Amino acid sequence: MRRRQFIHLVAMSSAWPLVAHAQRTPASSRVVKIGVLWHAGSADEEKVYLDILTKAFSDLGYVDGKNVVFLHRFPAEQPERFRQFAKDLVEERADVILAVTQRGAMELRRATSAIPVVLVLGVNPVSSGLIESLAHPGGNVTGLSVMTLDTSGKRLGLLKEAVPTLKRVALLIDTNDPVNANLSSYLSAAKALGLKAGSVEVPTPDAIETAFSSVAGNSYDAALVMGSMLFNERERVGKAALAHRIPAGSVIAEMVPHGLLMSYGQDFPDFFRKAASYVDKILKGAKPADLPVEQPTRFKLVINLKVANALNLALPPTLLASADEVIE
C-alpha cells in the first residue's frame, strides 16, 4: 500500500467515531430545555422510568448539562401542584415539555398553546379534547396513547386462568385517576366470564391496607389494581396483597416484582423511549400538530412465580409458557 493511501485510511478511521457521534447529537448546537411533568412526588419514586427516559435521551445524543437541561417536576399526584408546575415550566420557557400522565397534559394545555407538549401515557386524549384525532393532533400536543383496544377481558381471563377458584374479583381503583373511565368495561368483561366484580375505592395511600383488608373480609378471590397513585405505592400495595393472601393483577409490569401475581398490558418502558424520540423530532423541526399519536403494538404478560408459590397456586404450564417474563 502506498504511503499516501495509508495516511488517508488512518485519518479516516480516526474520524469515524466523531462522525458516529455527530449522527447521534441533536441538530442544534444550543442548549435546549426539556421539561418533564411527572406524577409522583420524587425522583426516587419515578426512578424506574426516569432512568429509562434519561438513557433514551442519551442514546439520541442529549447530555444533561452539555446540550440539554432537564426541568423535572414531581407533583405528588396533587392537582394544585400539577397546575403550578405546568405554569412554572411555561414561565421557564421550556422548548418542549413531556407530560407523563394525561392530567399533566391537560394542565399544560391550559397553560400554553405555543410550547410543544409530548404526552407519554395518554388514556383518552381525543375524548378529553387534548387532540383533534390520533392521526392529526392539530394543536401543540402529541405523543402516545395507551388505549388501542379493550384488554379488560383478556386481563381478567388470565387472572381466572391463574386462579381456578376465582368467582369474585375486586377492582381496586385510584379514585383520582382517569383510568376509572374503564371500570364499566371491566364489569362487562367480568360478567361475560361468569365472574362477579365489585369496585373498592382507594383515595389515598393510607387507604391501601384498609382496601385489601376489605377485599379479604368480603371474600373476594383476587383483585385487579388500577391507577397511578397505586403504582407509586407499589411496594405498599404488594405487601398488603401478600399479607392478606390476595392474588393481585395489574396493567403495569413494573408493579409485579413488589408482590403482585401478574400483569398484562402495554410495554410502558417502551412508551418513555418513544416519547424521547417525539421530543427529538420536534426539536429538529417537526410540528406536534402533524405528528400522529402512536398507540401500543405490543402487550406483555409478566408472572411472579414467587408470589404464586407463596399463595399455594399451581399455575398451569401453558400459562407460564405464554408469559413474556417469569419472576422466579
C-alpha positions as CSV (number, residue, x, y, z in Angstrom):
1,M,0.0,0.0,0.0
2,R,1.3,3.4,-0.9
3,R,2.3,5.8,2.0
4,R,-0.3,8.4,0.9
5,Q,-3.2,5.9,0.9
6,F,-2.1,4.6,4.3
7,I,-2.1,8.1,5.8
8,H,-5.6,8.7,4.3
9,L,-7.0,5.5,5.8
10,V,-5.6,6.2,9.2
11,A,-7.1,9.7,9.1
12,M,-10.5,8.4,8.1
13,S,-10.5,5.7,10.7
14,S,-9.8,8.2,13.5
15,A,-12.6,10.3,12.3
16,W,-15.2,7.5,12.2
17,P,-16.1,7.8,16.0
18,L,-16.5,11.6,15.5
19,V,-18.9,11.0,12.6
20,A,-20.9,8.5,14.5
21,H,-21.1,10.9,17.5
22,A,-22.3,13.7,15.2
23,Q,-25.0,11.5,13.8
24,R,-26.3,10.9,17.4
25,T,-26.2,14.6,18.5
26,P,-29.2,16.9,18.2
27,A,-29.3,19.1,15.1
28,S,-29.0,22.4,17.1
29,S,-25.8,23.3,19.0
30,R,-27.6,25.4,21.5
31,V,-28.6,24.1,25.0
32,V,-32.3,23.2,24.9
33,K,-34.7,23.0,27.8
34,I,-36.8,19.9,28.2
35,G,-39.5,20.0,30.9
36,V,-40.8,16.8,32.4
37,L,-44.0,16.9,34.4
38,W,-44.1,13.6,36.3
39,H,-46.9,12.4,38.6
40,A,-45.2,11.0,41.7
41,G,-43.5,13.1,44.4
42,S,-39.8,12.5,43.9
43,A,-37.1,11.2,41.5
44,D,-36.8,8.1,43.7
45,E,-40.4,7.2,43.2
46,E,-40.1,7.7,39.4
47,K,-36.7,6.1,39.2
48,V,-37.7,3.0,37.2
49,Y,-39.0,5.2,34.3
50,L,-36.7,8.2,34.9
51,D,-33.7,6.0,34.3
52,I,-35.2,4.7,31.1
53,L,-36.1,8.2,29.9
54,T,-32.6,9.5,30.7
55,K,-30.9,6.7,28.7
56,A,-33.3,7.2,25.8
57,F,-32.3,10.9,25.5
58,S,-28.6,9.9,26.0
59,D,-28.9,7.5,23.1
60,L,-30.3,10.3,20.9
61,G,-27.3,12.5,21.8
62,Y,-28.8,14.6,24.6
63,V,-26.4,15.0,27.6
64,D,-27.7,16.8,30.6
65,G,-25.7,19.9,31.4
66,K,-24.0,19.9,28.0
67,N,-26.5,20.3,25.2
68,V,-29.7,20.0,27.3
69,V,-31.1,21.0,30.6
70,F,-33.9,18.8,32.0
71,L,-36.5,20.5,34.2
72,H,-38.0,17.7,36.2
73,R,-41.2,18.4,38.3
74,F,-42.8,16.0,40.7
75,P,-46.4,16.9,41.7
76,A,-47.0,14.0,44.0
77,E,-50.5,13.4,42.5
78,Q,-51.7,16.8,43.8
79,P,-54.0,18.7,41.4
80,E,-52.8,22.1,42.6
81,R,-49.1,21.1,42.1
82,F,-49.8,19.8,38.6
83,R,-51.3,23.2,37.8
84,Q,-48.5,25.2,39.4
85,F,-45.7,23.1,37.8
86,A,-47.3,23.4,34.4
87,K,-47.2,27.2,34.8
88,D,-43.6,27.1,36.1
89,L,-42.4,25.1,33.1
90,V,-44.1,27.5,30.7
91,E,-42.6,30.5,32.5
92,E,-39.1,28.9,32.4
93,R,-39.6,28.7,28.6
94,A,-39.0,25.0,28.1
95,D,-38.5,24.2,24.4
96,V,-40.6,21.0,24.8
97,I,-42.4,19.6,27.7
98,L,-43.1,15.9,28.4
99,A,-46.3,15.2,30.3
100,V,-46.1,11.7,31.8
101,T,-49.8,11.5,32.5
102,Q,-52.9,12.9,30.9
103,R,-53.6,15.0,33.9
104,G,-50.3,16.7,33.4
105,A,-51.0,17.2,29.7
106,M,-54.4,18.8,30.5
107,E,-52.8,21.3,32.8
108,L,-50.0,22.1,30.3
109,R,-52.6,22.6,27.5
110,R,-54.4,25.1,29.7
111,A,-51.1,26.9,30.5
112,T,-49.8,27.1,26.9
113,S,-50.8,26.7,23.3
114,A,-47.4,27.5,22.0
115,I,-44.9,25.2,23.7
116,P,-45.0,21.6,22.3
117,V,-46.2,19.0,24.7
118,V,-45.5,15.3,24.4
119,L,-47.9,13.1,26.2
120,V,-46.3,9.8,27.4
121,L,-49.2,7.8,28.9
122,G,-52.4,9.2,27.4
123,V,-55.7,7.4,28.4
124,N,-58.2,9.1,26.2
125,P,-56.6,12.2,24.5
126,V,-59.3,12.6,21.8
127,S,-62.4,12.4,24.0
128,S,-60.7,14.6,26.6
129,G,-60.1,17.3,24.0
130,L,-56.3,17.2,24.2
131,I,-56.0,16.4,20.5
132,E,-58.4,16.5,17.4
133,S,-57.6,13.0,16.3
134,L,-54.9,10.4,16.7
135,A,-53.8,10.8,13.1
136,H,-53.9,14.6,13.1
137,P,-53.4,16.0,16.7
138,G,-54.0,19.5,15.3
139,G,-52.5,21.6,18.2
140,N,-49.4,21.7,20.4
141,V,-50.0,18.3,22.0
142,T,-48.9,14.9,20.5
143,G,-47.3,11.7,21.9
144,L,-48.6,8.3,22.8
145,S,-51.9,6.8,23.9
146,V,-52.1,3.6,26.0
147,M,-55.5,2.7,24.5
148,T,-55.8,0.6,21.4
149,L,-58.4,-1.9,22.3
150,D,-60.2,-3.1,25.4
151,T,-57.9,-5.6,27.1
152,S,-60.0,-5.9,30.3
153,G,-61.5,-9.2,29.2
154,K,-58.0,-10.6,28.4
155,R,-56.6,-9.4,31.7
156,L,-59.5,-10.9,33.7
157,G,-59.3,-14.1,31.7
158,L,-55.6,-14.5,32.5
159,L,-56.3,-13.9,36.2
160,K,-59.0,-16.6,36.1
161,E,-56.6,-19.0,34.4
162,A,-54.1,-18.4,37.2
163,V,-56.7,-18.7,40.0
164,P,-59.0,-21.5,39.0
165,T,-61.3,-20.9,42.0
166,L,-61.9,-17.3,41.0
167,K,-65.5,-16.3,41.3
168,R,-65.4,-12.8,42.8
169,V,-62.8,-10.2,41.8
170,A,-62.2,-6.8,43.4
171,L,-61.3,-3.8,41.3
172,L,-59.1,-1.6,43.4
173,I,-59.5,1.9,41.9
174,D,-57.4,5.0,42.5
175,T,-60.3,7.4,42.7
176,N,-58.3,10.4,41.4
177,D,-57.1,8.7,38.1
178,P,-58.8,8.9,34.7
179,V,-58.5,5.1,34.5
180,N,-61.8,5.0,36.3
181,A,-63.4,5.5,32.9
182,N,-62.6,1.9,32.1
183,L,-64.5,0.5,35.1
184,S,-67.6,-0.3,33.0
185,S,-65.5,-2.4,30.6
186,Y,-64.2,-4.5,33.5
187,L,-67.7,-5.0,34.9
188,S,-68.9,-6.2,31.5
189,A,-65.9,-8.4,30.9
190,A,-66.3,-10.0,34.4
191,K,-70.0,-10.8,33.6
192,A,-69.0,-12.4,30.3
193,L,-66.5,-14.6,32.1
194,G,-69.1,-15.6,34.8
195,L,-67.4,-13.6,37.5
196,K,-68.8,-11.1,40.0
197,A,-66.8,-7.9,40.1
198,G,-67.0,-5.1,42.7
199,S,-65.1,-1.8,42.9
200,V,-63.1,-0.9,46.0
201,E,-62.1,2.8,46.1
202,V,-58.6,3.8,47.3
203,P,-58.5,7.6,47.6
204,T,-55.1,7.9,49.4
205,P,-52.0,5.8,50.1
206,D,-53.1,5.4,53.7
207,A,-56.3,3.6,52.4
208,I,-54.3,0.8,50.7
209,E,-54.2,-1.5,53.8
210,T,-57.8,-0.9,54.6
211,A,-58.8,-1.7,51.0
212,F,-57.0,-5.0,51.0
213,S,-58.5,-5.8,54.3
214,S,-61.9,-5.1,52.8
215,V,-61.1,-7.3,49.8
216,A,-60.2,-10.2,52.1
217,G,-63.1,-9.6,54.5
218,N,-65.6,-9.6,51.7
219,S,-64.4,-12.9,50.3
220,Y,-63.0,-11.7,47.0
221,D,-60.8,-14.3,45.4
222,A,-58.5,-11.9,43.6
223,A,-58.0,-8.3,42.8
224,L,-57.0,-6.0,40.0
225,V,-55.1,-2.8,40.9
226,M,-55.5,0.3,38.7
227,G,-54.3,3.9,39.0
228,S,-51.2,5.9,39.1
229,M,-51.2,6.5,42.8
230,L,-51.3,2.8,43.4
231,F,-48.4,2.4,41.0
232,N,-46.4,5.0,43.1
233,E,-47.3,3.0,46.2
234,R,-46.4,-0.4,44.5
235,E,-44.3,-1.6,47.5
236,R,-47.2,-0.9,49.9
237,V,-49.7,-2.5,47.5
238,G,-47.6,-5.6,47.1
239,K,-47.0,-6.0,50.8
240,A,-50.7,-5.6,51.6
241,A,-51.7,-8.1,48.9
242,L,-49.4,-10.7,50.2
243,A,-50.3,-10.0,53.9
244,H,-54.0,-10.7,53.1
245,R,-53.1,-13.5,50.6
246,I,-54.8,-11.8,47.7
247,P,-53.7,-12.8,44.2
248,A,-53.4,-9.4,42.6
249,G,-53.0,-8.3,39.0
250,S,-52.2,-5.1,37.2
251,V,-51.8,-3.4,33.9
252,I,-48.2,-2.4,34.8
253,A,-45.4,-4.9,34.7
254,E,-43.2,-2.8,37.0
255,M,-45.6,-3.4,39.8
256,V,-45.3,-7.2,39.7
257,P,-41.9,-7.7,41.4
258,H,-43.3,-6.0,44.6
259,G,-45.8,-8.7,45.5
260,L,-48.4,-8.9,42.7
261,L,-49.1,-12.2,41.0
262,M,-49.2,-10.9,37.4
263,S,-49.7,-8.2,34.9
264,Y,-50.9,-7.9,31.4
265,G,-50.6,-4.7,29.5
266,Q,-48.6,-2.3,27.4
267,D,-44.8,-2.1,27.5
268,F,-44.6,1.2,29.5
269,P,-40.8,1.5,29.3
270,D,-41.1,1.5,25.5
271,F,-43.6,4.4,25.8
272,F,-40.8,6.5,27.5
273,R,-38.3,5.6,24.9
274,K,-40.7,6.6,22.1
275,A,-41.6,9.8,23.9
276,A,-38.0,10.8,23.8
277,S,-38.0,10.3,20.0
278,Y,-41.0,12.6,19.7
279,V,-39.2,15.3,21.6
280,D,-36.1,14.8,19.3
281,K,-38.3,15.1,16.2
282,I,-39.9,18.3,17.5
283,L,-36.5,19.9,18.4
284,K,-35.4,19.1,14.9
285,G,-38.3,21.0,13.4
286,A,-41.4,18.7,13.3
287,K,-44.7,20.2,14.4
288,P,-46.8,18.5,17.1
289,A,-49.9,19.1,15.1
290,D,-48.6,16.9,12.3
291,L,-47.1,14.1,14.4
292,P,-49.7,11.3,14.8
293,V,-50.3,10.0,18.3
294,E,-49.0,6.5,18.5
295,Q,-50.7,3.5,20.1
296,P,-49.1,0.4,21.5
297,T,-48.5,-2.6,19.3
298,R,-47.1,-4.9,22.0
299,F,-48.7,-6.3,25.1
300,K,-46.8,-8.4,27.6
301,L,-47.6,-10.9,30.3
302,V,-45.5,-10.9,33.4
303,I,-45.9,-13.6,36.1
304,N,-44.4,-13.6,39.6
305,L,-43.8,-17.3,40.4
306,K,-42.5,-16.5,43.9
307,V,-45.9,-15.0,44.7
308,A,-47.8,-17.9,43.2
309,N,-45.8,-20.3,45.4
310,A,-46.4,-18.1,48.5
311,L,-50.1,-18.3,47.8
312,N,-50.0,-22.0,47.0
313,L,-51.2,-21.5,43.5
314,A,-50.2,-24.2,40.9
315,L,-50.1,-22.2,37.7
316,P,-50.8,-24.0,34.5
317,P,-47.7,-24.8,32.4
318,T,-49.4,-23.3,29.4
319,L,-49.9,-20.0,31.2
320,L,-46.2,-19.9,32.3
321,A,-45.2,-20.8,28.7
322,S,-47.1,-17.9,27.3
323,A,-45.6,-15.3,29.7
324,D,-43.1,-12.8,28.4
325,E,-41.4,-12.8,31.7
326,V,-41.5,-15.1,34.7
327,I,-40.1,-13.8,38.0
328,E,-38.6,-16.8,40.0
